[in-house]
Amino acid sequence: MNKSKFVVKLSWYGELHIFYTNSTTDLKALSNAISQLAKRLKVSRNYVKNEFDGRKDNFKVERR
């Protein structure tokens, strides 16, 4: 399967974070961006993942 370039925008408590990633699916791109955000914030991946579980409209994944 070919990888595509994605732009993932995450709103972390009102603060916008933009990540660029190569992934095979939009779900994997979101997962990759969540991992990158956790590293940036120096918190666990699961802590960040719980914020982006689909209950809020706080992320957007775009294929480029």
C-alpha positions in Angstrom: 0.0 0.0 0.0 1.3 3.4 -0.9 1.8 6.1 1.7 0.1 9.5 1.2 1.1 12.8 2.7 -1.4 14.1 5.4 -1.8 17.4 7.3 -3.3 16.8 10.7 -4.6 19.7 12.8 -5.2 19.1 16.5 -6.8 21.6 18.8 -5.3 21.0 22.3 -7.5 23.0 24.7 -7.8 25.8 22.1 -4.1 25.7 21.0 -3.7 24.6 17.4 -1.0 22.1 16.6 -0.3 21.2 12.9 1.6 18.0 11.9 2.7 16.7 8.5 3.0 13.0 8.2 3.2 10.2 5.6 0.8 7.3 6.3 -1.3 4.7 4.5 -4.6 5.8 6.1 -6.1 8.9 7.7 -6.5 7.0 11.0 -2.8 6.1 11.0 -2.0 9.8 10.2 -4.1 10.9 13.2 -2.4 8.3 15.5 1.1 9.5 14.3 0.1 13.1 15.0 -1.2 12.2 18.5 2.2 10.5 19.3 4.1 13.6 18.1 1.9 15.9 20.2 2.5 13.8 23.3 6.2 14.1 22.7 5.9 17.8 22.3 3.9 18.2 25.5 6.0 15.6 27.4 3.0 13.6 28.5 1.8 10.1 27.8 0.3 9.1 24.4 -2.8 7.7 26.1 -3.4 11.0 27.9 -3.4 12.9 24.6 -5.3 10.1 22.8 -8.2 10.4 25.2 -8.7 14.0 24.1 -9.1 13.1 20.5 -11.6 10.2 20.8 -14.2 11.7 18.5 -16.5 13.1 21.1 -15.4 16.7 20.3 -14.8 18.4 17.0 -11.1 19.1 17.8 -9.1 17.5 15.0 -9.0 17.5 11.2 -7.1 15.1 8.9 -6.4 16.3 5.3 -4.8 14.2 2.5 -2.3 16.3 0.4 
